Amino acid sequence: MVPADGTGGPAPRSPDVLFVGTPEFQVPGDLVLSSYPLDVAVAEGLADENGGPVDGFSVEYCDEQGICGFYT
């Protein structure tokens, strides 16, 4: 980032701000999830054969009627 004053020096950074694209930002709690076809998730190894996520970047959500969706 180039500071607004155009000096080319490092931009000031608050220690409590996370920037998109940095490793600190890319954690499951900071990302936006989207619905994903379950059969594709299983085929790509994002979900196990029962539809359960295999990593912390995916979520299976089931409503009170037992209708489930997969999000990644």
N, C-alpha and C positions, 0 to 999 in steps of 0.2 A: 504494500500500500504506500502511496505517496501522500505525505501530509498536504493539507489544503494550502499551506504557504509555499508549496512547490520546491522546497529545499532538497528533496530527494532523500532526506534522512529517514530513519525509521519512524513510522507513525506511532503516536502514543497509543498505548493499549492498556485498558483497565484490566486488572487481574481477574475480575469477575465476569468478563465478557467472553463468550465463546463465538468464534467465527466459523461460518459455514465452510466446510471443506477441511477443517483441521481435525486431527485425531481426537482432540478433546470434545469436539462437537458431535462426532459420529458415534454416538451411543444410543441404544434403543429408546431411551426416554426423551431424546431430543429430536427424533426423526418423525416424519409424517408417514403413516402406513396407508396402504391402499389395498382394496380387495384383490384377490389373486385366485385364479382357477385352481382348485385343489388337485385335479389330475396333473396339471402342469407342475405344481409345487412338488408333488410326489416324484414325478419324472425328473425334475431338476435337483432333487435331493434337499429341497427346502423343508419338506414334511416327510414324516415316516408313513408307512403304508396305512396307518390308522388316521392320518390327517393331523397328527401332532407335530408342532414345530420342532426342528432339530437344533435351532440356535436361538439366541436372544433377540434376533432381529425380525422374528415372525411371531404372530399370535393367532391362536384359534379361539374364536369367541362363539359361545352357544347361548341362545336366548332361553327363556323359561319354557318354551315349547320344544326345546331340543333341536332347533334349527341352527346350524353352525355355519360359520364363515371363516375363511383363512385370509389373513392380512399380512403383508410383508412390505 
